[in-house]
């Protein structure tokens, strides 16, 4: 599918444009089905629906390692890549910048170490601890070589921590609208339920009809008669 010219589903029996298959990608469908009342709520639904490896929902039990999710996949969900037409959204943030902000210890190590030293210098307790540690030799840090390409970078972080990360909050300021429903829907359907899973269908209630019920034939009489 060409992102600049997204396909639209066609009704059964109607003529299709030449070259059109009358289909729409599953990613685009889930992008619209996962919209929320607020940007953070919509992003949370999108992460659970679209990520190949979802973020951890809480603390891992025992010695289980937290799942690792590709930062590129997270970036695509946050900025609506392949989920919205290209002309409908702003360009996404640079992938390397995302890696530096989410994994500074790997992709921006010098700035990360400088920030740690500045924080330690401003903390009186850290100064005392540094004085005690000065008598012991520091362990040699092993150089693991250059970091992997940004396309292969992986992140281990809980969903709650990710949604509170400053980088994600900045992304929602520019692209939060693509994760929200239109306000008119919440105004017309105030009791609407956000459908995230099949279990949520049970809580959906049918809309009440505003068309008056026609009177039965036996009750039709002329009030003047």
Secondary structure, 3 states (H helix, E strand, C coil): CCCCCCCCCCCCCCCCCCCCCCCCCHHHHHHHHCCECCHHHHHHHHHHHHCCCCCECCCCCCCCCCCCEEHHHHHHHHCCCCCCCHHHCCCCCCHHHHHHHHCHHHHCHHHHHHHHHHHHHHCHHHHHHHHHHCCCCCCCCCCCCCCCCHHHCEECCEHHHHHHCHHHHHHHHHHHHHHECCHHHHHHCCCCCCCCCHHHHHHCCCCCCCCCCCCCHHHCCCCCC
